[in-house]
Amino acid sequence: MGMLTWIAVGLVAGFLAKLVIRGGPGGIGPIDLVWTVVLGIAGALIGGFISTWLGYGNVAGFDLRSVLIATAGAILVILVAKAVGPR
């Protein structure tokens, strides 16, 4: 998967994760956009690893399955960050 595809999947997954879980990186500025992409890419990596390990497939391109896997991973990243972060 190319760098632009990772960024596109990351942007969509990060945005969807922020909609599902309030308290993720918020706002509409350029820094918030970068954090949304980073969150989504981290979610794609983690979600892809877990779903491959479980036998559901991986993040292989910009399609619905990849976006759902990346979004689930991004939600997991947000929940873990909330659990271990400062209160």
C-alpha positions in Angstrom: 0.0 0.0 0.0 1.4 3.4 -1.0 2.0 6.3 1.3 -0.9 8.3 0.0 -3.2 5.3 0.6 -2.0 5.0 4.2 -2.7 8.7 4.7 -6.2 8.4 3.2 -7.1 5.4 5.2 -5.6 7.0 8.3 -7.6 10.2 7.8 -10.9 8.3 7.3 -10.2 5.8 10.2 -9.1 8.5 12.6 -12.1 10.7 11.8 -14.5 7.8 12.3 -12.8 6.7 15.5 -13.1 10.3 16.8 -16.8 10.2 16.0 -17.3 6.9 17.8 -15.2 7.7 20.9 -15.3 11.3 22.1 -12.1 12.5 23.6 -9.8 11.6 20.7 -7.8 14.4 19.2 -10.3 17.0 18.4 -10.6 20.3 16.5 -10.3 21.4 12.9 -6.8 22.9 12.7 -3.8 21.6 10.8 -2.3 20.0 13.9 -5.5 18.3 14.7 -5.6 16.9 11.2 -2.1 15.5 11.5 -3.0 13.9 14.8 -6.2 12.4 13.2 -4.0 10.9 10.4 -1.4 9.6 12.9 -4.2 8.1 15.0 -5.7 6.4 12.0 -2.4 5.1 10.7 -1.6 3.7 14.1 -5.0 2.1 14.2 -4.5 0.6 10.8 -1.2 -0.9 11.9 -2.6 -2.3 15.1 -6.0 -3.3 13.6 -4.2 -5.0 10.7 -1.9 -6.9 13.0 -4.8 -8.1 15.2 -7.2 -9.0 12.4 -4.4 -10.9 10.5 -3.6 -12.7 13.7 -7.2 -13.6 14.1 -7.6 -14.6 10.5 -9.9 -11.8 9.3 -7.5 -10.3 6.8 -5.3 -7.2 6.7 -5.3 -3.6 5.6 -4.4 -3.9 2.0 -5.9 -0.9 0.3 -8.5 1.8 0.4 -11.7 -0.3 0.7 -14.5 -0.7 3.2 -12.8 -3.7 4.9 -9.5 -1.9 5.4 -11.2 1.2 6.7 -13.3 -0.8 9.2 -10.2 -2.7 10.4 -8.2 0.6 10.7 -11.1 2.3 12.5 -11.4 -0.6 15.0 -7.6 -0.3 15.6 -7.9 3.5 16.1 -10.7 3.1 18.6 -8.5 0.6 20.4 -5.6 3.1 20.4 -7.9 5.8 21.9 -9.2 3.5 24.6 -5.7 2.4 25.6 -4.5 6.0 25.6 -7.4 7.0 27.9 -6.7 4.0 30.2 -3.0 4.7 30.7 -3.0 8.4 30.2 -3.2 11.0 33.0 -6.7 11.5 34.5 
